[in-house]
């Protein structure tokens, strides 16, 4: 990302893909209901994780889950350009990426893709 958000929640809200412990993970979920409750000052209604991440490591499906408290406690490591977060299985480094998208169209950007 071009600028470093002041907290991991902001970085995750802008991210399209993550890297956790050197593994690329585009399948991640930020629990928007729990986030909305936090922003209004209401304690979470359940123990659901705020952040869930899944990725394939070879043939193995790897999963990570982080609570609101763990995400809030994450600290940015400028040298690694990553967020250091403590999970139940130890510390992890998370990098947030914003994707660049494109299409397969041969038309100029200002032309319509609709067939006439």
C-alpha positions as semicolon CSV with decimal commas, in nm:
position;residue;x (nm);y (nm);z (nm)
1;X;0,000;0,000;0,000
2;X;0,128;0,348;-0,074
3;X;0,056;0,496;0,268
4;X;0,062;0,322;0,603
5;X;-0,273;0,334;0,785
6;X;-0,255;0,417;1,153
7;X;-0,405;0,082;1,257
8;X;-0,447;-0,269;1,119
9;X;-0,826;-0,237;1,092
10;X;-0,785;0,054;0,850
11;X;-0,523;-0,137;0,652
12;X;-0,748;-0,445;0,630
13;X;-1,045;-0,235;0,520
14;X;-0,845;-0,112;0,219
15;X;-0,681;-0,447;0,134
16;X;-0,771;-0,689;-0,143
17;X;-0,504;-0,945;-0,057
18;X;-0,288;-1,027;0,243
19;X;0,043;-1,193;0,299
20;X;0,071;-1,376;0,629
21;X;0,398;-1,540;0,729
22;X;0,519;-1,517;0,365
23;X;0,204;-1,688;0,228
24;X;-0,028;-1,495;-0,006
25;X;-0,390;-1,507;0,105
26;X;-0,666;-1,345;-0,098
27;X;-0,933;-1,526;0,104
28;X;-0,982;-1,327;0,419
29;X;-1,282;-1,191;0,601
30;X;-1,316;-0,888;0,823
31;X;-1,630;-0,933;1,037
32;X;-1,819;-0,615;0,945
33;X;-2,091;-0,665;1,210
34;X;-1,835;-0,690;1,487
35;X;-1,646;-0,393;1,343
36;X;-1,965;-0,183;1,337
37;X;-2,036;-0,279;1,699
38;X;-1,682;-0,175;1,796
39;X;-1,715;0,160;1,619
40;X;-2,036;0,237;1,810
41;X;-1,876;0,139;2,141
42;X;-2,091;-0,174;2,182
43;X;-1,905;-0,484;2,301
44;X;-1,912;-0,775;2,053
45;X;-2,218;-0,997;2,092
46;X;-2,020;-1,320;2,048
47;X;-1,666;-1,456;2,041
48;X;-1,650;-1,469;1,661
49;X;-1,310;-1,366;1,525
50;X;-1,281;-1,020;1,374
51;X;-1,031;-1,140;1,113
52;X;-1,027;-1,482;0,947
53;X;-0,764;-1,575;0,688
54;X;-0,737;-1,887;0,469
55;X;-0,477;-1,990;0,215
56;X;-0,327;-2,299;0,058
57;X;0,024;-2,396;0,161
58;X;0,107;-2,668;-0,088
59;X;-0,177;-2,916;-0,035
60;X;-0,261;-2,798;0,315
61;X;-0,533;-2,544;0,389
62;X;-0,402;-2,303;0,651
63;X;-0,637;-2,093;0,864
64;X;-0,580;-1,808;1,107
65;X;-0,835;-1,634;1,327
66;X;-0,777;-1,313;1,521
67;X;-1,000;-1,144;1,777
68;X;-1,078;-0,774;1,792
69;X;-0,831;-0,734;2,081
70;X;-0,553;-0,907;1,884
71;X;-0,614;-0,690;1,576
72;X;-0,627;-0,373;1,788
73;X;-0,297;-0,468;1,956
74;X;-0,114;-0,525;1,622
75;X;0,182;-0,296;1,563
76;X;0,331;-0,185;1,234
77;X;0,692;-0,290;1,171
78;X;0,836;-0,037;0,926
79;X;1,145;-0,246;0,856
80;X;0,936;-0,547;0,748
81;X;0,660;-0,324;0,602
82;X;0,414;-0,552;0,783
83;X;0,185;-0,566;1,084
84;X;0,306;-0,776;1,376
85;X;0,010;-0,952;1,536
86;X;0,000;-1,205;1,818
87;X;-0,225;-1,504;1,766
88;X;-0,296;-1,814;1,971
89;X;-0,011;-1,997;1,793
90;X;0,247;-1,717;1,826
91;X;0,339;-1,402;1,639
92;X;0,260;-1,345;1,272
93;X;0,349;-1,083;1,013
94;X;0,066;-0,954;0,795
95;X;0,119;-0,741;0,485
96;X;-0,181;-0,574;0,325
97;X;-0,203;-0,523;-0,051
98;X;-0,444;-0,328;-0,269
99;X;-0,502;-0,513;-0,596
100;X;-0,471;-0,365;-0,939
101;X;-0,753;-0,479;-1,161
102;X;-0,786;-0,501;-1,534
103;X;-1,007;-0,649;-1,796
104;X;-0,966;-0,850;-2,111
105;X;-1,125;-0,588;-2,334
106;X;-0,949;-0,457;-2,644
107;X;-1,165;-0,144;-2,638
108;X;-1,025;0,193;-2,526
109;X;-1,109;0,291;-2,167
110;X;-1,374;0,543;-2,278
111;X;-1,555;0,300;-2,514
112;X;-1,851;0,089;-2,413
113;X;-1,823;-0,290;-2,379
114;X;-2,187;-0,334;-2,485
115;X;-2,235;-0,518;-2,814
116;X;-2,447;-0,327;-3,058
